[in-house]
Amino acid sequence: MRAPTGGRLVGPAAVAALALACNLEKAPVGPVRLAFNESQTFAAPLVLRVVPPQATDPAIDRALDAHYVWLDTTARSNHE
């Protein structure tokens, strides 16, 4: 069985599109290692709160690892 004539152009067209999309002068695309600047300081003093899941709902009996919450003491309250 012969492939339609348009099918012959799909492969080379895809290769050409990929070749045009690649720019070797730019840095390669891929996972980026996150770097944390130790000199970076945060303006807001954060307060750590550790909340057991049962404190939010006594019926919780699975996934009992503690929940960690950081409270921004400078944030404006919405009273909720």
N, C-alpha and C positions, 0 to 999 in steps of 0.2 A: 504494500500500500504506500502511495506517495504522500508526503506531507504537503500541505498547501504552501504556495509560494511565500506567503506572508510569514510562515513559521520559520523559514530559513533566515529571516532578517532579525528575528527576536534575539537570538544568541549574540550576534555581533553588536547589535544595538545596545544590549545590556552591558556588554564589556566596554563599549565606548562610553556609555554614560558613567560607569564606575570609574573609568580612567580619567574622565573630565572632572569628576567630583573629588578625586584625590589631589591634594596639594601637598607635595613633599616638602615644601619650604616651611610649613606649619609643624608644630609639635604633633606627635602621633596621638590619635584619639584612643582613649582607654581609661582604665581605672586610675584615679589620682590619689596619691597618698596624702592624707590630711596632716597638716602640720599645725601644732598649737604653739603660739607664741607665748613663752613663759612671762614675758614682760607685759603682756596684755592684762589690763585690769578692768574690772567691771565697776561701773558707777553704782549699781544697786547692790546693797548688801542682801544676800540671799540667805534665808533661814531654812535649814533642812528639817522636814517633818517625815517621820516614818509611820505609815498607817497600816495596821493589819487589815486584811480584807474583811474580816468579820466585823470590824468597826463600821464599815459602810453598809453591810447587810449580814445579819446573824445567820442567815440561811446558807451562806457560802461555805461549802465543805470541800472544795477542790481548788487547786492552784492557790495554795495558802502562803505563797511568798509575799513578803511585805511590799507595799507600794511606797515609792519614794517620791516626795513632793518637795520642790524648792519654792518657797514663798518670797516674792519680791516685796520687801517692806516699803519700797518707794512707789509702788503702783497705786493708781487711783482706784478706789473701790467702786463697784457697781451695786453694792448692797444686796447681793444675791447669795 
